[in-house]
Amino acid sequence: MQIAQDTVVSLDYTLTNDDGEVLDTSRDAEPLDYIHGRGQIVPGLEKALAGRTTGDAFTVRLEPADAYGEHDPDLVQTAERAQFGGEDPEVGLQVRAEGPEGDQVLTIVAVEGDVVTLDGNHPLAGVPLTFEIKVTGVRAATKQELAHGHAHGSGGHDH
């Protein structure tokens, strides 16, 4: 079966940046399962997987626009240390904040004195990414998976 809209795809992957640094991998873990065509993985990878079948292995490099997007400087903001309620803000810490479009996740990228710089971009925004992929399975999604909006394991899944 070929990967197409509403198929459940299982894949092993290793994600690296242009320096070859491994950013994420399914090595020593379960394969990633997702429903194709539902925007559950980055768009460039979904496009590269379309039409592939079980056993296919390939490498694809994605520009930021096809992955987590370009870095948007408008999503970087500052806050006063006092706004953290006595907590000690640390670089790399992620916090939730109420934004104009609802809750958003911000990453602390700098702390200088009483000024904390927060970034609302995905941590990989602006980064070209290389995916090493092996398709380990392709099957039609069940009605329950389509209704729930995510792939279920081999034994099913009740909510």
C-alpha positions as CSV (number, residue, x, y, z in Angstrom):
1,M,0.0,0.0,0.0
2,Q,1.2,3.5,-0.8
3,I,1.3,6.4,1.6
4,A,-1.7,8.6,0.8
5,Q,-4.4,10.7,2.5
6,D,-5.7,9.0,5.7
7,T,-3.2,6.1,5.8
8,V,-1.5,5.4,9.0
9,V,2.3,5.5,8.5
10,S,4.9,4.0,10.8
11,L,8.4,5.2,10.4
12,D,11.8,5.1,11.9
13,Y,13.7,8.4,11.7
14,T,16.7,10.4,12.6
15,L,16.6,14.2,12.5
16,T,19.8,16.2,12.1
17,N,20.8,19.8,11.5
18,D,23.4,21.0,9.0
19,D,26.2,20.3,11.4
20,G,25.1,16.6,11.6
21,E,24.0,17.0,15.2
22,V,21.2,14.5,16.0
23,L,18.2,16.6,17.2
24,D,15.7,13.7,17.5
25,T,15.5,10.0,16.6
26,S,13.2,7.0,17.0
27,R,16.3,4.8,17.4
28,D,15.9,2.5,20.5
29,A,12.2,3.5,20.6
30,E,8.9,2.7,18.9
31,P,8.5,4.0,15.4
32,L,6.6,7.2,14.9
33,D,2.9,6.6,13.8
34,Y,0.9,9.3,12.2
35,I,-2.1,9.8,9.9
36,H,-1.0,11.0,6.6
37,G,-2.6,14.2,5.2
38,R,-3.7,15.5,8.6
39,G,-0.8,17.9,9.2
40,Q,0.6,15.8,12.0
41,I,4.2,16.1,10.8
42,V,6.1,19.0,9.1
43,P,4.7,19.7,5.6
44,G,7.9,19.0,3.7
45,L,8.3,15.6,5.2
46,E,4.7,14.7,4.6
47,K,5.2,15.7,0.9
48,A,8.3,13.6,0.7
49,L,6.5,10.5,2.1
50,A,3.6,10.6,-0.3
51,G,3.5,7.6,-2.5
52,R,6.2,5.7,-0.6
53,T,5.6,2.1,0.6
54,T,6.8,-0.1,3.5
55,G,10.5,-0.7,3.3
56,D,11.3,2.5,1.5
57,A,14.4,4.3,3.0
58,F,15.5,7.8,2.0
59,T,17.0,11.0,3.2
60,V,15.4,14.4,2.7
61,R,16.7,17.9,3.6
62,L,14.1,20.5,4.3
63,E,14.4,24.2,4.2
64,P,12.8,26.0,7.2
65,A,9.7,27.0,5.2
66,D,9.0,23.3,4.7
67,A,9.7,22.3,8.3
68,Y,9.0,24.5,11.3
69,G,8.9,27.8,9.4
70,E,11.2,30.8,9.3
71,H,12.2,32.5,12.6
72,D,9.7,35.3,13.2
73,P,11.4,38.2,15.1
74,D,7.9,39.5,16.1
75,L,7.5,36.4,18.3
76,V,10.4,37.5,20.5
77,Q,9.5,39.6,23.5
78,T,10.9,40.7,26.8
79,A,9.4,40.5,30.3
80,E,10.5,41.6,33.8
81,R,11.9,39.0,36.1
82,A,9.3,39.9,38.7
83,Q,6.6,38.6,36.3
84,F,7.8,35.0,37.1
85,G,6.3,35.1,40.6
86,G,9.6,34.5,42.4
87,E,10.7,31.7,40.2
88,D,14.2,31.9,38.8
89,P,13.9,32.1,35.0
90,E,16.5,30.0,33.2
91,V,17.6,29.9,29.6
92,G,15.9,26.9,27.9
93,L,12.9,26.8,30.2
94,Q,9.6,26.8,28.4
95,V,6.6,28.6,29.9
96,R,3.0,29.0,28.9
97,A,1.5,32.4,28.4
98,E,-1.9,33.8,27.4
99,G,-1.5,35.4,24.0
100,P,-3.9,37.1,21.6
101,E,-4.6,33.7,20.0
102,G,-4.9,31.8,23.2
103,D,-2.2,29.9,25.1
104,Q,1.3,29.8,23.6
105,V,4.5,28.2,24.6
106,L,7.5,30.5,25.0
107,T,11.1,29.6,25.5
108,I,13.4,31.7,27.6
109,V,16.4,32.5,25.4
110,A,18.2,35.1,27.6
111,V,18.2,36.5,31.1
112,E,20.1,39.7,31.6
113,G,19.6,41.3,35.0
114,D,15.9,41.8,35.5
115,V,15.0,41.4,31.8
116,V,14.0,38.0,30.5
117,T,13.8,37.4,26.7
118,L,11.2,34.9,25.5
119,D,10.8,33.4,22.0
120,G,7.4,32.1,20.8
121,N,8.9,30.5,17.7
122,H,9.3,26.7,17.6
123,P,12.8,25.9,18.7
124,L,13.6,24.6,15.2
125,A,12.2,27.6,13.4
126,G,14.7,28.9,10.9
127,V,16.7,25.7,10.9
128,P,17.2,23.5,7.8
129,L,16.6,19.9,8.8
130,T,17.6,16.5,7.4
131,F,15.4,13.5,8.0
132,E,16.8,10.0,7.5
133,I,13.6,7.9,7.1
134,K,12.7,4.2,6.9
135,V,9.0,3.4,6.3
136,T,8.1,0.5,8.5
137,G,4.4,0.2,7.8
138,V,1.5,1.7,5.9
139,R,-2.2,0.8,6.4
140,A,-5.6,2.4,6.0
141,A,-6.6,4.4,9.1
142,T,-9.6,3.0,11.0
143,K,-12.8,5.0,11.4
144,Q,-12.0,5.4,15.1
145,E,-8.5,6.7,14.3
146,L,-10.0,9.2,11.9
147,A,-12.6,10.3,14.4
148,H,-10.0,10.7,17.2
149,G,-7.5,12.4,14.9
150,H,-4.5,10.2,15.7
151,A,-3.1,6.8,15.0
152,H,-3.8,4.0,17.5
153,G,-1.5,1.2,18.4
154,S,-2.0,-2.4,17.1
155,G,-4.3,-3.3,20.0
156,G,-6.7,-0.3,19.4
157,H,-7.4,2.5,21.8
158,D,-10.5,3.6,23.7
159,H,-11.1,7.2,24.9
